[in-house]
Amino acid sequence: MNFSELFKLSGLLGRFSPDGKCLASCVQHRLVVRDASSLQILHLYSCMDQIQYIEWSSDSQFILCAMYKRGIVQVWSLEQPQWHCNIDEGSAGLVASCWSPDGRHILNTTEFHLRITVWSLCTKSVSYIKYPKACQQGVAFTKDGRYMAVAERRDCKDFISIFVCRNWQLLRHFDTETQDLFGIEWAPNGCVLAAWDTCLEYKVLLYSLDGRLLSSYRAYEWPLGIKSIAWSPSSQFLAIGSFDEKVRILNHVTWKKITELEHPAVITSKKTIVYKEVEKSPTLGTERLSFPPTRALASSLFSTQSKYDICQVPVSLHYIKPVADKANPKVGVGMLAFSADNCFLATKNDNIPNAVWIWDIRKLKLAVVLEQLYTIQCFQWDPCQPRLAVCTGSSRVYLWSPAGCVVVKVPGEGDFQIVSLSWHSSGDSMLLLSKDHFCVCYLEREEV
């Protein structure tokens, strides 16, 4: 495993291109495009103001830079570096911007969610979608890029509109049985659209492409409800994380619950492997000590090493009792992710903040728990194999696969606190992001 040097970064804005050839990063108002393997700078662009969001087009030919404070989007071309496009929303303002799946249209959401404006880079035409709803996930595209679903709010009622992305024509428009629609997400096969209600109302609705209600699911009525949702890559399972610290998995045939995954504070099953991160100070022999100490010796004296121990059950995990009288209580399953091969599901229960739970979907059993020293900031599966990367805001990255666990410290001086990470599409490298810097971690195929 090798690491690049550290590079400057602003706003956690670092992205691999979809084709895996380039890496884009931002430093204030500058956009830097590098070669993903050599990290040599290919292009350097200057925007009108500090960049707050970037996104690659699906064919990796264009990069969108959004400056929400100014209500401006700038688009840059990799094939023709001298070409660029400015989109100014004017007094309408700007709160969100994204590419359409064809990489030739940009969707801008204006302030107060008054409308979504669809700008064409090819014909310079403009289309408008009215009444978009201000919610966590209000726009969703099918994986094949043919259809777009938009959550809408009209006359104090929730609706969903489905558009054909080829010509932006309305295909279906229907109301939903929700009190306050919170999000929508297509199954990877594009056949089913999941819509879920606000956390005050536990309800998941599943619609077909033509707007028919296939099924609705409600686990309970009065307590806080749904916190997170994830489709399996095969579209066979829908995992629902709830405020009651459980994950419920629905099947794609009857849309009924097939199992309920609990997150207890004490692990008692002997079939579950618990990896606990432990920290130790390095031991140095007196023959190695010198005065004044060398730079390498000084850094090793004050650094701590970390490794995993396998614990004997029962194991008590670090549990935080939620504060009931504050908004957004840290309780319930807030993070969910299926592995690319559908075999594993990783979860995080927010009131056991230092643990990652890895479930074997083939057996519907808890396989592994990783207990870290610090709060889990982010985890993500390798897109090519069952390998999970975890970061905790420290200078270490953690990797789990069915073969075992490793802890790897990012070398270098200074404190590089990793708060986010993302895999390269090949699974051979990772982008590690801190608040002000980033580096690339290169892995061998057989590692872990």
N, C-alpha and C positions, 0 to 999 in steps of 0.2 A: 504494500500500500504506500503510495507516494502522494505528497502534497505540493501544490504550487506555492509561490510566495503570496503574501497578502496584498490585495488591491483595495483602493478606496471605494466607498459605496455610500449612497444616500437612500433612505426610505425603504430599505430591504428590496430595492428594485434590481434584481438580477434574474435573467431568464435564459435558458437554453432555447435555441430555435427548434421548431418541430422536426426538422430534418436532421438535427443533431450536429450541424456543421459549425454553427456560430454561437456565441455567448454575448448577450447584451447586458450592459449594466449602466447605472446612472450615477453621476456625481453632480449634485445640484442641478444646473440647467444643461449639463453636457450628457450626451448619449454616446457610450463607447461600445463598439462592436468588435469582438475579438474572434479569432479562430479558436474553436472549442478544444482542439488538441494541443496546439502550440501556445495559445493565449497571446499571440501576436496581434496588435491592433490593426484591424482591417479598415475601419471607418470611424470617424469622429464627427459628431453632429452637435451643433449648438442650437438649443431651443430658446424661445422668447422669455421663458420664466422657469422657475424650479419645477422639475418634472415630478408629478405625483402618482403616475401610473404608466406602465408600459405593457404592450402586448404584441406578440408576433402574429403576422397573418399566417393562415394555415399552410401556405406554400413557402413560407420563410423568405419571401421576397420583400415584404414591407414591415416596418415597425411603427406602431402607433404610440405617440407620447401625449398623455393628457395632462393639462394644467387646469385643474378644476377652479382654482382661485380666479383665473382670468377668463374661464369659459371657452378655452381654446384647445383644439386638438391639432397636433402637427404629425404628419405622416412622412416617413423617409423611405427611400428605395435603396436596396443593396445593389441592384443591377445598374441603376443610373444615379450615382451619388449626388449629382448636381440637381436632380429633380426632387422637389418636395411639395407637400400640399398643406395648406392651412385651412382649418374649419373653425369659424368663429360663431358661437351660438348667441353672441350679443347679450341683450338684456335678459334673455330667457335663462341664462346661466347654464351650468353643467354640473351634474353630480355623479355621472357614470358614463363610461364609454367602452365599447367592445367591437371586435370584428365579427362579421357574419362568417359562416363556414366557408364561403367561396373566396374569402380574402380580398374582395373587391368592393365591399360595402361596409360602412361604419355606422354603428347604432349609438346615438348620443341621447342620454336621458337628461332632460332639463330640470332646473330647480323646482322643488315642490311637486315633482313628478307630473308636470302638466302634460307632457307628451314625450314620445320617443321619435327622434328624427333619424331617418335612414338616408345616408349620403352615399351616392354611387361614385367611385373613383373613375369609372369608365365613361359613363354618359353625363356625369355631373348633375344627374337628376336627384330630386329630393322627395321622399315620401314621409308621411306622418302617421304615427300610431297614437291614438288618444287614450286617455284615462289609465295609463300604467299605474300599477299599485306600488306603493312604497313598502316593500317587504324585503326580507333577507335575500331571497332568491326569486326574483320576479320574471326573469327571462331564461328560457331553456331551449337549447337546440338538440335535435336528434343527432346521434353519433355520425350518421351518414350525411348530415348537413342538408337534408331535404326540407325539414319542417322546423318551425319555431313556435313555441308556446309562450304566451305573455299573460301574466296575472293582471287583472284589471279590477278597478273599483268604481262602480257607477251607482248613483242613487242609494248609497249606503249598503250596497250588495256586491258580493264578489263574483267575478266572471273570469273565464279563461278563453282567450282567442288563439286559434291555431292558424299560422300563415304558411304559405308555400314560399320557401326562400328564393326560388328561381325568379319570381316576378312580384313577390310581396303581396300576393292576393290572399284575401281572407278565405280560409278553407272551412273552419268551424268556429262558432261562437256559442258558448253555453254558460249557464250559471252554475255555481258550485254550492254544495250544502255545507258551507263553512261560516263561522261567526266572523272570523278575521283571518283570512288566508295568509299563511306565513311563508310558504315556499312551494316550488314545483320542480320536479326533476324527471326526465325521461329515463326509462330503462335503456340499457346499452343497445338493445335490438330495435329500439324506436317504436315498439308496438304499444307500450303502456306508459301513461303519464301519472306519476304519483303527486298528489297535492295534500299538504297537511296544514292543520289549523294552528292557531296561536297556542302558546303553552298553557293557557287557561282552559283549553278545550281539547281533550285527547281525541283526535280524529284524523285518520288517513283515508283518503279517497283515491281510487284507482280508475282512470279513464282510458278508453280506447282512443285510437286516432280519430275516429269519427264522433267523439264526444259522448259516447255511451258510458254510463257508470257501471264498471265491471264489478266493483266490490267496495265496501267501506269497512274499516276496522277501528274498533274502540276497545282499549284494554280496561279502562276504568273511567269514572266520571268526574269526581270532584277535585282531587289534588292536581298539582301542576303536571302537565302532560309531556309532549314530545320535545326533545332537545336536539336530536340529530337523526339523520337518515342516510343510508348508503345502499346502493344496488350492488349485487355481485356482478362481475364482468360477464357472466353467462346469462344474466337477467333471470336466473332461476330463484334467487332469494332477494328479499327486501328486509334489511336490518333496521330496526327502529330503536334508537336510544332514548330513554325516558328519564324524567326527574326522580323516579322511584328507584334508581340505581340498577335498572335491568335493561337488557336488550331482548327484544322479541323479534323472531325471524318468521316472515311469512313466505309460503311457497307460491310458485307462479301458476299452479294448476287450479287450486281452489281459493287462493288468497287467504287461507286460514293460517293461524299460528302453528308452527311445527315444534317450536321449543322456546324456552325462556331462559336467558343466561343471566345469572345473578353475580354480583360483585361483593362478596362478603369481606369484612375486615380481617377475618382469620381464615387461612387456607388449611383445610384438614385432609383433603384427598391425597392419598399416596401416589396417585397416578399423575399428579400435577408437579412439574419441576419448577422450583422457585429459585431464580437467580437473584442474588442480593449484591448490589455494588458496595464494596468496602474500600476505604481509603487508607493508605499506609504511607508513612514517611520513609524515604530510602535510607538504608543503613550503609555507612561508609567506614571502611577500615582506616585505622590510624596511619597506615603507610601511604594512603592516598591524600592525606591532608597536607596542605602547604600554606604558607603565609608569605605574601598575600595570596589568597586563593585565585585560581584561574577563573575565567568567566564561566566555563562549562561546569566547574566544580561549584561555584557560587550559585548558579541557577539550580543545580541538582540538590543542593543543601536545603533550599527553601521551597522546592516543588514537592508535591505529593503525588504518589502513584495510585492508580485505581485498578481494581480487577473485580471479577465476579466470583462469589462463593455460592455453592449449591447448598441450600438450607434444608434441614430435616423438618418435615411437617409434624405438628401444626406450626404455622408461621403467622405472626400478627403483623399486619401491614400498618403503615403510618396513616391514621384516619383523622380527618379534621371535621369536627362537628360544625355543620353550617349555621350561620347566623340567620335566624328566621325572620327578623324584623328589618332586614335590608333587602334592597332590590337586587335582582340577578344573583341569587344565592349560589355559591359554589357547591352544587350538589347535582348528581345525575350523570349520565353518560353523554359527554360532550364531544367526543371524538370517536369516529368509526372508520375503518378502512379494510376492504377485502384485498387479499393477495391476488396477483394477476392470474394464477392458476385456479382460483376459486376454492382452494383447500384450507385457507386460514382467514380468520377475522381478527384484527387488532382493535382493542377498545381502550378508552381511558375513562375512569369514573372520577369526576371532578372533586369529590370529597376524599378520594385516596389519590392525591395529585402526583405522587412519586412512582406510581405503578403503571405498567403496560400489561394488559391481559391479552394473551394470544390463544384463540379458540380453534380447535380442529373441527372444521365444518363437516368433514366426512363422518366423524363420530359424534358431532354436536357436544363435545366435551371440552373443558378447559385443559389446554396442553401445557402452557408455560405462563409464569408471571415473572416479569422483570421489575424488581424494586430498585429504583435509583436513589441516589443521595439527594437529588434536587428535583424540583417540579418539572414534569414533562412539558416541553415547549412545543414539540412537533414530532410526528413520526410519519414515515412514508415507505411504501413497499417498492422494491425493485420492480420495474415494469416487465422484466424477463424471467424472473425466478422468485421462489418464495424466500425473500431476504428482506428483513425489516431494518431500516435505519432510524435511530432515535437521537434527539438532542435535548439537552436539559438546561441550556443557558450557561454551560461550562465550556472549557476548551477541548472537550472530548466528544467523540462521536461513537455511538454504540450500534453494533450490528448483531442481529439474531438471524439464524437460519435453523432448519431442523438438525443441522450438524452441531450447533452450539452457539456460544456467545463470545464476542470479543469487545474490548474497550480500546479505543485508539485515541491518543492525545495528538492534537495538532501541534507540530513542532514550531519553534520560533519564540522570540522574546515578546514580552507584553502579554496582556490578557485578551485573548480572542474568544469572546463569549458567543457560542453558536445558538441562535434563537430560531433559525429556520433552515431547512435544507430541501433540495429537490434533486431527483435522479436524472441523469442523462438518459435519452430514449434507448440507448444500447445496454444500459445497466452497468457500464464499465467505469463510470465516474459519477461524482456527486458534487453539487454546488452547495457550499456551506456559507451561510450568511450570518454576520453579526450586525450590530446597529450601524457601524461605520466602515466595515471591511467585508471582503469575501475572499474565499480561496476555493480551489478545485481539488477534490480528493480523487485520485486514480486508483482503481482496484483491479486486482487480477481476477480472472473468471473463476478460478478454483478457490478463491478465498472464502472463509467461513463455510 
